[in-house]
Structure formats: C-alpha cells, structure tokens
Amino acid sequence: EIVLTQSPGTLSLSPGERATLSCRASQSVTNNYLAWYQQKPGQAPRLLIYGASSRATGIPDRFSGSGSGTDFTLIISGLEPEDFAAYYCQQYGSSPLTFGGGTKVEIK
Amino acid sequence: QITLKESGPTLVKPTQTLTLTCTFSGFSLSTSGVGVGWIRQPPGKALEWVAIIYSNDDKRYSPSLRSRLTITKDTSRNQVVLTMTNMDPVDTATYYCAQRMVAQPVMPFTYWGQGTLVTVSS
C-alpha cells in the first residue's frame, strides 16, 4: 500500500499569496497517477489536478501541479478568497487507492 | 451531465449491517472502463477509500475493511450498493460515492455525490 504524507498540515496565508503544498509517497506512484482535490466545509471533494500536472475541466490556471515518482507539489499562485479550503492528494495508479492526510489552507 | 447520489440510513446501531446505495445518471456501468467507488470521511478527518466496482465486475476493497465489505452493481437500475457488516462507532463518517474512468486517459474520482452522514450509535 502506498502511504501519502502531506505537508504542512495547516498553511496560514493571506489572499494574494502563493501556497505550496507537498505530497510525498512511500513508494513511486505508477505513471504519476497523482491527483489533487479541494474540499470546502460541508461539500464533496472537487478534482483539481490529475496525472500530477493536468488541470481538470474548469479549474483556474492559478492551480498547478508538478512532481514525479514520490514527490509531488500543488501550487496556488495567488490565493483567492474561495481557495481557503482543505486539499487532499490521492494516488490512483495502484490498488489500494490511497489519500493523503490533507492540508488545510487557512486565512492568516 | 453526470450526477451521483448516496442514500441509506443516517443512524445504525453497533454490530448492525449498513447498506448504502449510489444512484447515478449521465453514464452507464456497462461502458468499458467505468468504475464507481465509495470513499468515507469521519467528522473532521481525512478521506479514506473504501471500495470500487468496475464495469467488468472487477471489485477492489480497502485491505483494512475487506472482511466486512461487499460491493455490487445493478447496471439496469444505474445503482451501486455497498454493504458493511458489524458496524462500530469508529465507522461514523460521511460516505461518498464517486465515478472514475480507467480507459485512456486513466482518471481519478472525477464526479462525486454529495455524501451521506452515517452515525453509528446505540
């Protein structure tokens, strides 16, 4: 089973700032099948990034994903008020599918 | 337009069996490469993958829950059913169903239901 470790647990930033979220895998993620989701309180997760770096339909270009193998990063280039939320990474290249523990991006 | 919706009891007693139904529209589970899975989230905690079933009837389960789970599909009714036996208070969570594709491109869970909160308490 691939364990995903996200850091930091909480990120306190101001609107307009750049957010850098990390997701580290315990072993190489097959074909870099790594996704990022955004989740707001009381809502279902929303797919942001798939294949480590491809934006899902309708996702603004301030969201970008990078990385390969075991180290992946989600960058939000300039935080908008609606971006303050929890973010989860997920690997979907091998079974069992696994999620990271999440990073909460909060307003400083 | 793809939609999914979870239904089932909101409260179950310890040791009881939970049955959840995911009813979907906008796609068919008879189409090659389609999967519908379940993901849960205890209050204030992270997402946890539970199970998934594919159009070819391939079924996969979380190793930590496998002995308690059964996932089935009813293609004609556009439904996926998850049963979890021997429920415990630690199983209290919001349960989501979600759709993914494993035909090229291989996709993660792209469409999600709104979730249903299941509380386990006597």
Boltz contact constraints between the chains, C-beta under 6 A:
constraints:
  - contact:
      token1: [A, 35]
      token2: [B, 108]
      max_distance: 6.0
  - contact:
      token1: [A, 44]
      token2: [B, 96]
      max_distance: 6.0
  - contact:
      token1: [A, 44]
      token2: [B, 112]
      max_distance: 6.0
  - contact:
      token1: [A, 44]
      token2: [B, 114]
      max_distance: 6.0
  - contact:
      token1: [A, 44]
      token2: [B, 115]
      max_distance: 6.0
  - contact:
      token1: [A, 47]
      token2: [B, 110]
      max_distance: 6.0
  - contact:
      token1: [A, 50]
      token2: [B, 107]
      max_distance: 6.0
  - contact:
      token1: [A, 50]
      token2: [B, 108]
      max_distance: 6.0
  - contact:
      token1: [A, 88]
      token2: [B, 47]
      max_distance: 6.0
  - contact:
      token1: [A, 90]
      token2: [B, 108]
      max_distance: 6.0
  - contact:
      token1: [A, 92]
      token2: [B, 108]
      max_distance: 6.0
  - contact:
      token1: [A, 95]
      token2: [B, 60]
      max_distance: 6.0
  - contact:
      token1: [A, 96]
      token2: [B, 62]
      max_distance: 6.0
  - contact:
      token1: [A, 96]
      token2: [B, 63]
      max_distance: 6.0
  - contact:
      token1: [A, 97]
      token2: [B, 49]
      max_distance: 6.0
  - contact:
      token1: [A, 99]
      token2: [B, 47]
      max_distance: 6.0
  - contact:
      token1: [A, 101]
      token2: [B, 46]
      max_distance: 6.0
  - contact:
      token1: [A, 102]
      token2: [B, 46]
      max_distance: 6.0
